[in-house]
Amino acid sequence: MNKFRCPLCGKDLPIQYSKKNKPYVTCTECGLQMFIRYEQGIQRLEEISKLDSEILEDFVICKKCNVAVMKSIKKAKNPFLGKPGLYCPECGELLLEAPEDWKKRMNQ
């Protein structure tokens, strides 16, 4: 059975299907429900659910405002008075420090 990781708590959720054969997931711990309706989204969900679980763990959650942010070197910022890294788009909290070679990785 294909699974999708909850972006809030990280729990593996089974992908269920509606009467019209549209996929959806429900996290009973978080109260999250996600319905995927368009063909492109359904295809993306199928691709993601088949990937290795390491790739699905590429999210970091802000502890202040509970926003899930996908880890990406392209989203790293280098503020004037702060450490380079991944920041929360809501509250600006540093979620993950960037590695020393992050600028080189960004250009690859």
C-alpha positions as CSV (number, residue, x, y, z in Angstrom):
1,M,0.0,0.0,0.0
2,N,1.3,3.4,-0.9
3,K,1.8,5.9,1.9
4,F,2.2,9.7,2.2
5,R,4.0,11.3,5.1
6,C,2.0,13.9,7.1
7,P,3.7,17.3,6.7
8,L,2.8,18.3,10.3
9,C,3.8,15.2,12.4
10,G,5.7,13.0,10.0
11,K,3.4,10.0,10.5
12,D,3.0,7.7,7.5
13,L,-0.5,7.9,6.2
14,P,-2.2,5.3,4.0
15,I,-3.5,6.8,0.7
16,Q,-7.2,6.1,0.5
17,Y,-9.6,6.5,-2.5
18,S,-13.0,8.1,-2.6
19,K,-16.0,6.7,-4.4
20,K,-14.9,8.6,-7.5
21,N,-11.4,7.0,-7.2
22,K,-9.7,10.2,-6.1
23,P,-6.9,9.9,-3.6
24,Y,-6.9,11.5,-0.1
25,V,-5.1,11.1,3.2
26,T,-6.3,11.7,6.7
27,C,-4.0,12.2,9.8
28,T,-6.0,11.4,12.9
29,E,-3.4,12.8,15.2
30,C,-3.3,16.3,13.5
31,G,-6.8,16.4,12.2
32,L,-5.4,17.0,8.7
33,Q,-7.2,15.9,5.6
34,M,-5.8,16.4,2.1
35,F,-7.8,15.7,-1.0
36,I,-6.1,15.5,-4.4
37,R,-8.4,16.3,-7.2
38,Y,-6.5,17.3,-10.4
39,E,-4.7,14.9,-12.6
40,Q,-1.3,16.5,-12.3
41,G,-1.6,16.4,-8.5
42,I,-2.6,12.8,-8.6
43,Q,0.4,11.9,-10.7
44,R,2.7,13.8,-8.3
45,L,1.2,12.0,-5.3
46,E,1.8,8.6,-7.0
47,E,5.4,9.6,-7.8
48,I,6.1,10.8,-4.2
49,S,4.4,7.8,-2.6
50,K,6.6,5.4,-4.5
51,L,9.8,7.2,-3.6
52,D,12.1,6.1,-0.8
53,S,11.1,7.2,2.7
54,E,14.4,9.2,3.0
55,I,13.1,11.7,0.4
56,L,9.8,12.1,2.2
57,E,11.7,13.2,5.3
58,D,12.9,16.3,3.6
59,F,10.6,18.6,5.6
60,V,11.4,20.6,8.7
61,I,8.7,21.9,10.9
62,C,8.9,25.3,12.7
63,K,8.3,24.7,16.4
64,K,6.9,28.2,16.9
65,C,4.2,28.3,14.2
66,N,3.9,24.7,13.0
67,V,4.7,25.5,9.3
68,A,6.2,22.6,7.3
69,V,9.1,23.8,5.0
70,M,10.7,21.6,2.4
71,K,14.4,21.3,2.8
72,S,16.1,22.8,-0.2
73,I,19.5,24.5,-0.7
74,K,17.8,26.9,-3.1
75,K,15.6,28.2,-0.2
76,A,18.7,29.0,2.0
77,K,19.1,32.6,2.9
78,N,22.1,34.6,4.2
79,P,20.8,37.4,6.4
80,F,23.0,40.4,7.2
81,L,23.0,39.7,11.0
82,G,22.4,36.0,11.2
83,K,23.5,32.6,10.2
84,P,23.0,31.3,6.6
85,G,20.3,28.6,6.5
86,L,16.6,27.8,6.0
87,Y,14.2,30.2,7.7
88,C,10.5,29.9,8.5
89,P,8.5,31.9,6.0
90,E,6.0,32.8,8.7
91,C,8.0,33.9,11.8
92,G,11.6,34.1,10.4
93,E,13.0,31.5,12.8
94,L,16.1,29.7,11.8
95,L,15.1,26.1,11.1
96,L,18.3,24.6,9.7
97,E,21.8,26.0,9.4
98,A,23.2,25.8,5.9
99,P,26.4,23.8,5.3
100,E,29.6,25.7,4.7
101,D,29.6,24.9,0.9
102,W,25.9,25.9,0.4
103,K,26.7,28.6,-2.1
104,K,28.6,26.1,-4.3
105,R,25.8,23.6,-4.1
106,M,23.2,26.2,-5.0
107,N,25.0,26.9,-8.3
108,Q,25.2,23.2,-9.3
